[in-house]
Amino acid sequence: MQLSINSTTLAYDDMGTGPAVILIHGFPLNRQMWQPQLQPIAAAGFRVIAPDLRGFGASDAPAGGYSMERFADDIIALLDALKIDKAVIGGMSMGGYILMNLLERYPDRVRAACFIATRSNADDEAGRERRKAMAAEAERLGANPIIKIFAELLFASETSQTSPELIARVTTWMRDTNPKGLAGGLLAMRDRKDYTPLLPSFRHPSLVIAGAEDRAAPAEAAQTLMDGLRGCRSKVIDKAGHMVNMEQPEIFNQTLIEFLNSLPE
C-alpha cells in the first residue's frame, strides 16, 4: 500500500485488526525486515503497520532534507492518514532513534514503546565524521561501501554459518536502497540527539529487546536503556545479533506479543 504524505509517497504494509502497532525498520533496511512479525502479531489480535521510511524500500527518495524529526513527522502523518490516534511503536536501530524523537515530541500519540537493537546515545565526533564520509561515498558509489560495513555488523556469528540465505536476502535489500536514502539516513543518524538524559522522562510502558551478540548496539547500549527507562521490561535473546527479529523470530515474537497483551486497555 502507498500514501502521499508530507510531499512524498510512503509504502507500507497494514495487516490485522485491533490496537495499532507500528514497526519502524533500521538502516539500511526496509519494511521487509518485519516479514516474520506481521502475521503472528495480526493473529494475536493487533493491527500491525510497517512503513518504508522516506528514502528506503518502495517509498520515495527525495534529494535531501532527511532528519529524525522528518522521519518522526512522517510516522505521525501516516497515523493521521490511517485515522489512528495512538499506537504502540517499535523501532529497530535507526527506527529506535525515531521512536525516541516521537516520545519527546509526540508523547500523546505513543501508547507504548519497544526499543529493538538500538541505543540512546548520539555519535561522538569520530562517529559523526565517519557517517559524513560514508554519506559522501553512498552518493558517489551507491550501496556497495555501505554493504561492506553493515553486512558484518548485522548478524550473530552463528547466523553466518546456519542462515546464509537470510544474509543474502538482507544484502539484496541494502543493495536496492536508493543512494539518496542511504546518504540521507546516514546524515540523519549523524545529527541525532543524545537521548540518554531524557530516558527517565519517558513514562510510557516500554520494552527493550537486544541480541546477545549485537555488534552494532552492544550489551552496554541495551543496559543504558534498561537503566534509564523506568519500569521497562527487557529481553536479551541468545544467538542473535543486530537482526534479532529475523535471527530468532519465535522468541522475539513471543516477547513482543506478551508485552502487547500486558498493556492496559
C-alpha positions as CSV (number, residue, x, y, z in Angstrom):
1,M,0.0,0.0,0.0
2,Q,1.1,3.6,-0.6
3,L,0.1,7.0,0.7
4,S,1.1,10.5,-0.2
5,I,2.1,12.4,2.9
6,N,4.4,15.4,3.7
7,S,5.2,15.9,0.0
8,T,6.4,12.3,-0.5
9,T,5.0,8.8,-1.1
10,L,5.4,6.2,1.6
11,A,4.9,2.5,1.1
12,Y,3.6,0.4,4.0
13,D,2.2,-3.0,5.0
14,D,-1.0,-3.0,7.1
15,M,-2.3,-6.3,8.5
16,G,-4.9,-7.4,11.1
17,T,-7.4,-5.5,13.2
18,G,-7.3,-4.3,16.8
19,P,-5.0,-1.9,18.7
20,A,-2.4,-0.5,16.4
21,V,1.3,-1.5,16.4
22,I,3.8,0.4,14.2
23,L,7.2,-1.2,13.4
24,I,9.9,1.1,12.2
25,H,12.8,-0.5,10.3
26,G,16.5,0.2,10.8
27,F,19.3,1.4,8.4
28,P,20.0,0.5,5.6
29,L,16.9,-1.8,5.5
30,N,13.2,-1.6,4.7
31,R,9.8,-2.8,5.9
32,Q,10.5,-6.3,4.6
33,M,12.6,-7.0,7.7
34,W,9.3,-7.3,9.6
35,Q,8.0,-10.2,7.5
36,P,8.5,-12.7,10.3
37,Q,6.4,-10.5,12.7
38,L,3.4,-9.3,10.6
39,Q,1.3,-12.5,10.6
40,P,1.9,-13.5,14.2
41,I,1.2,-10.0,15.6
42,A,-2.0,-9.8,13.5
43,A,-3.0,-13.3,14.6
44,A,-2.6,-12.2,18.2
45,G,-5.3,-9.6,17.7
46,F,-3.5,-6.4,16.7
47,R,-3.3,-4.2,13.6
48,V,0.3,-4.1,12.6
49,I,1.7,-1.4,10.2
50,A,5.2,-1.5,8.8
51,P,6.2,1.6,6.7
52,D,9.2,2.1,4.5
53,L,10.8,5.3,5.7
54,R,11.3,8.0,3.1
55,G,14.4,7.1,1.1
56,F,14.1,3.4,1.8
57,G,12.3,0.4,0.2
58,A,9.4,1.3,-2.0
59,S,9.0,4.8,-0.6
60,D,10.1,7.9,-2.5
61,A,13.7,9.1,-2.0
62,P,13.8,12.9,-2.0
63,A,17.2,14.5,-2.8
64,G,17.6,15.9,0.8
65,G,16.0,17.1,4.0
66,Y,16.4,13.9,6.0
67,S,16.4,14.1,9.8
68,M,15.0,12.2,12.8
69,E,12.4,14.9,13.1
70,R,11.3,14.5,9.5
71,F,11.1,10.7,9.8
72,A,9.1,11.1,13.0
73,D,6.7,13.6,11.3
74,D,6.2,11.1,8.5
75,I,5.1,8.5,11.1
76,I,2.6,10.9,12.7
77,A,1.3,11.9,9.2
78,L,0.8,8.1,8.5
79,L,-1.1,7.7,11.8
80,D,-3.2,10.7,10.9
81,A,-4.0,9.4,7.4
82,L,-4.9,6.0,8.8
83,K,-7.1,7.7,11.5
84,I,-5.1,6.1,14.3
85,D,-5.0,8.2,17.5
86,K,-2.3,6.2,19.4
87,A,-0.1,3.2,18.6
88,V,2.4,1.0,20.2
89,I,5.6,1.9,18.4
90,G,8.6,-0.4,17.9
91,G,11.8,0.9,16.5
92,M,14.8,-1.2,15.4
93,S,18.2,0.5,15.4
94,M,17.7,3.8,13.5
95,G,14.0,3.2,14.0
96,G,14.7,3.4,17.7
97,Y,16.2,6.9,17.3
98,I,12.9,7.8,15.5
99,L,10.9,6.3,18.4
100,M,12.8,8.5,20.9
101,N,12.1,11.6,18.8
102,L,8.4,10.6,18.8
103,L,8.4,10.1,22.6
104,E,9.9,13.5,23.0
105,R,7.8,15.4,20.5
106,Y,4.5,13.5,20.2
107,P,4.2,11.6,23.5
108,D,0.4,11.5,23.4
109,R,0.5,9.5,20.1
110,V,2.5,6.7,21.6
111,R,0.7,4.1,23.6
112,A,3.8,2.1,24.5
113,A,7.4,1.9,23.2
114,C,9.5,-1.1,22.1
115,F,13.3,-0.4,21.7
116,I,14.7,-3.1,19.5
117,A,18.5,-3.4,18.9
118,T,19.0,0.3,19.5
119,R,20.9,2.8,21.6
120,S,20.1,6.2,23.2
121,N,23.4,8.0,22.9
122,A,24.5,10.2,20.0
123,D,27.6,9.7,17.9
124,D,30.8,11.0,19.2
125,E,32.9,13.4,16.9
126,A,34.8,10.5,15.2
127,G,31.5,8.7,14.6
128,R,30.0,11.8,13.1
129,E,32.9,12.2,10.7
130,R,32.6,8.6,9.7
131,R,28.9,9.0,8.9
132,K,29.6,12.1,6.8
133,A,32.3,10.3,4.8
134,M,30.1,7.3,4.3
135,A,27.2,9.5,3.1
136,A,29.5,11.1,0.5
137,E,30.6,7.6,-0.6
138,A,27.0,6.4,-0.9
139,E,26.1,9.4,-3.0
140,R,29.1,8.7,-5.3
141,L,29.3,4.9,-5.3
142,G,25.8,3.6,-4.2
143,A,25.3,0.9,-1.7
144,N,28.5,-1.3,-2.1
145,P,30.7,0.6,0.5
146,I,27.7,0.5,2.9
147,I,27.0,-3.2,2.4
148,K,30.6,-4.0,3.2
149,I,30.5,-2.3,6.6
150,F,26.9,-3.3,7.6
151,A,26.8,-6.9,6.4
152,E,29.5,-7.7,9.0
153,L,27.7,-5.8,11.8
154,L,24.2,-7.1,11.4
155,F,24.4,-10.8,12.3
156,A,25.5,-13.1,15.1
157,S,28.4,-15.4,14.1
158,E,26.2,-18.5,14.2
159,T,23.7,-16.9,11.7
160,S,26.6,-16.6,9.2
161,Q,27.0,-20.4,9.4
162,T,23.4,-21.5,9.6
163,S,21.4,-19.0,7.5
164,P,23.4,-17.8,4.5
165,E,20.1,-17.3,2.6
166,L,19.0,-14.8,5.3
167,I,22.2,-12.8,4.9
168,A,21.9,-12.9,1.1
169,R,18.3,-11.6,1.3
170,V,19.2,-8.7,3.7
171,T,22.2,-7.8,1.5
172,T,19.9,-7.6,-1.5
173,W,17.7,-5.1,0.4
174,M,20.7,-3.0,1.2
175,R,21.9,-3.1,-2.4
176,D,18.5,-1.9,-3.7
177,T,18.4,1.1,-1.4
178,N,18.4,4.5,-3.2
179,P,21.8,6.2,-2.8
180,K,19.8,9.4,-1.7
181,G,18.2,7.5,1.0
182,L,21.5,5.9,2.2
183,A,23.1,9.3,2.3
184,G,20.1,10.9,4.0
185,G,19.8,8.2,6.6
186,L,23.5,8.5,7.5
187,L,23.3,12.3,7.9
188,A,20.1,12.0,10.0
189,M,21.9,9.5,12.3
190,R,25.0,11.7,12.4
191,D,22.9,14.7,13.6
192,R,20.7,12.8,16.1
193,K,20.3,13.9,19.6
194,D,21.6,12.2,22.7
195,Y,18.5,10.8,24.4
196,T,20.2,9.1,27.4
197,P,19.5,12.1,29.8
198,L,15.8,12.1,28.7
199,L,15.2,8.3,29.2
200,P,13.8,8.7,32.8
201,S,11.3,11.3,31.5
202,F,9.7,8.8,29.1
203,R,6.8,7.4,31.2
204,H,5.3,5.1,28.6
205,P,5.2,1.3,29.2
206,S,8.4,0.1,27.5
207,L,10.2,-3.0,26.3
208,V,13.8,-3.3,25.4
209,I,14.8,-6.3,23.1
210,A,18.5,-6.9,22.4
211,G,20.5,-9.6,20.7
212,A,23.2,-11.1,22.9
213,E,25.7,-10.9,20.0
214,D,24.8,-7.5,18.6
215,R,27.9,-5.7,17.5
216,A,26.1,-2.5,16.3
217,A,24.2,-1.9,19.5
218,P,26.1,-4.0,22.1
219,A,25.1,-5.1,25.6
220,E,26.1,-1.9,27.3
221,A,23.8,0.2,24.9
222,A,20.9,-2.1,25.9
223,Q,21.8,-1.8,29.5
224,T,21.7,2.0,29.3
225,L,18.2,1.8,28.0
226,M,17.1,-0.7,30.7
227,D,18.7,1.5,33.5
228,G,17.2,4.8,32.1
229,L,13.6,3.7,31.3
230,R,11.5,3.4,34.4
231,G,9.9,0.0,35.0
232,C,10.7,-1.2,31.5
233,R,10.6,-4.9,30.5
234,S,13.6,-6.3,28.8
235,K,14.8,-9.4,27.0
236,V,18.3,-10.3,25.7
237,I,18.0,-13.0,23.1
238,D,20.8,-15.5,22.7
239,K,22.3,-16.5,19.3
240,A,21.1,-13.2,17.9
241,G,22.9,-10.1,16.6
242,H,21.5,-6.8,15.3
243,M,18.8,-8.5,13.2
244,V,17.4,-10.1,16.3
245,N,13.8,-10.2,15.0
246,M,14.9,-12.2,11.9
247,E,17.6,-14.3,13.6
248,Q,15.3,-15.6,16.4
249,P,11.8,-14.8,15.3
250,E,9.9,-17.1,17.6
251,I,11.4,-15.8,20.8
252,F,11.2,-12.3,19.5
253,N,7.5,-12.6,18.6
254,Q,6.6,-14.3,21.9
255,T,8.4,-11.5,23.8
256,L,6.7,-8.7,21.8
257,I,3.2,-10.3,21.9
258,E,3.4,-10.9,25.7
259,F,4.3,-7.2,26.1
260,L,1.4,-6.1,23.9
261,N,-1.0,-8.3,25.8
262,S,0.2,-6.9,29.1
263,L,-0.7,-3.3,28.2
264,P,-3.7,-1.6,29.9
265,E,-6.7,-1.1,27.7
